[in-house]
Amino acid sequence: MNRPAPYEHGFMLSLLLLAIGGLIWLFTPFLPALFLALLIAIATSSQYSKLKQRWSAASSALLMTFLVTTILILPLSYILLISGLEVSTLIQTINTGFSLEKSRQILEQTLSGLPFSESIKLTLSTTINNNLEGILLNVKDFSIAVLGSILSLSSDFVFFLIVSVFALYYFYIDGKSIIKRLKNLSPLENYLDDILLKQFSSLSITLVGSVFSIAILQGVVFSIAVMIVGLPVLYFGIAMALASFIPVLGGLIIWLPLSIYLYTQGQTTDALIIVLFGALFIGTIIDNFIRPLIIQKFTKTAHQSSALDHTLITVLSTLAGIIQFGILGLFIGPIIAAMAISIFDVYAIKYADSLDQR
């Protein structure tokens, strides 16, 4: 047997990393659609397996693709298209109407309507005004980044739809062979590969199942509230649905500023309605009671505990994901963080004998 030449292993590893990097660069225009299709394929793989027991793989994949497209992808694309039209106008408004002077007027008007003493109002006004320019620039940049990502997805929604559906079909067909190929290429033992693959599967099921369910529920509930007070239903409903992806803080960043603004404008009843729906229905009932039940159900479906149980990391990774990747960061951020935790766990298992675990 020929012995490997010096540096052969390092050279092959460099070629492998170069190939992976080249594929990522090549498929960059398709990554959002591929990522969504992959999550959906993994989350619905059990239903596909049940269908495959009765029909052929191709027929089962075709039927599953049709069902998922009709129930999930088409409605999502429609929402992206409609929200994109709203967002384009909003971005233009932010760029032209985000003046410092106008913001100071709104701030003073808002503070004057709060039920605080004059000394507290003066302190708040001075503190905020001293840092107002920096705050506004950060808020403006963050808002345009998130809204711009929604607009880019919605403007290319036909392309996004075609690639997602096409990829979904072949993920169903070739899913097992892709997993087998990855395990064969991995230098880890098979049981460690299984831990990582099962964790990614668990994350996909949790994100697609529980997070989407909670987002739709919170968006619908808040839409009822804003419809009662006469505000734009679609805009605030989508905003609440997107914010719900952020645990603990999500709904609060939408309903609290809105209720304060309505209160300072003398619309006390409208503000109370927003608080009632935001704090009671969304913040208490859905977040504290319904969300854990839904997550628990999908976690049991995945037959594995999820790294998303780390609330602090999930919140921070979601916010960081939005900053780094735009709207898709709602998914990508938590998955990167959760998979990092899973890799730490695999490292601890692999080198348990040499680690000081006292």
C-alpha positions, 0 to 999 in steps of 0.5 A: 500500500502506498503511503500518503505523500506529505501534506496530502491530508492538508491539501485535500482538506483545503480543496474540500473547503475551497469546493464548499466555498465555491458552491456557496458563492455560486448558489448565493442567488438561490440560498434564500429559496434553498434554505426555506425549501430545506427547512420545509423538506426536513419538517415534513419528511415524516409525512413524505415517508408515510406517503411513500409507503403507498406510492412511489417516491416520485409520486409522493414527492410530487404530491407533498410538493403540491400540498406544501406549495398550496398551503404554505409557499403560495400564501407566503409568496403572496404576503411577501408581494403585498407587503413589498408594495407597502414596504417600498412606500415605507422605505421612501417615507423613512428616507425622506421624512426621518428628519431630526427636527421632526423627530424632536417635535414628535418626541416632545409631543409624546413626552408631554402626554405621559403621566409623569411629573415635570422634572421626570419629563425634563430629565427624559427629554434632556437625556434622549435629545442628547443622544437622539441623532445617534439613536435615530441613525441606528433605528433608520439603518436597522429599519431600512435593512429589514424592510429592504430584505422584505422588499428584495424577496417580494420583488423576486417572489416569482423566481423565489417561488420557482426555485423553492418548489423545484428544490423542495421536490428534489430534497424529498427525492434525494434527501436520504442519499444526500444525508448518506453522502454527508455522513460518508464524507464526514471524518466523525464517527457515525453516532456523532454525525447522527447527533448533529443531523438529528439536531438540525432536523429538530431545529427545522421542525421547531422553526417551521412548525412552532415558530410559524404557528405562533407567528400566524397566531400573534399576527392574526390576534394583533390584526384584530386589535389594529382593525378595531382602532382603525390602523393599517391591518396588513402592515401591523399584522405582518410586523407583529408576526415577524416580531414574534420570531424573537422570544420574550421581546418580540411582541413588546417592541410593536405594541408598547410604542404603538400604545404609548403613541396613541395615549399621548395623542389623546386616544386613550381607548385605542391605547387600552385596546392595543395594551389589552391585546398586546400585553394580555392576549399576546404577551401573557396568553400566547407567549407564556402559555400557548407558545411553550405548549406548541414548542413542546409538541413539536420538540416531542415530534422531533424526539429530541431536545432543542438547542433553541431552549437557550432563551438568551442565545435565541433572542440575541442570535435572532436580533444578530441574524436580522442585522447580518442577513435581513429578514431571513436572519429570523431563521438563519441566526437561531440555527447558526447559534443552536448548531454551534451549541450542538457542536460544543456538545459533540466536542464534549462527548468526543473528548469527554475523557480528556476534559475536566468536567468536575 
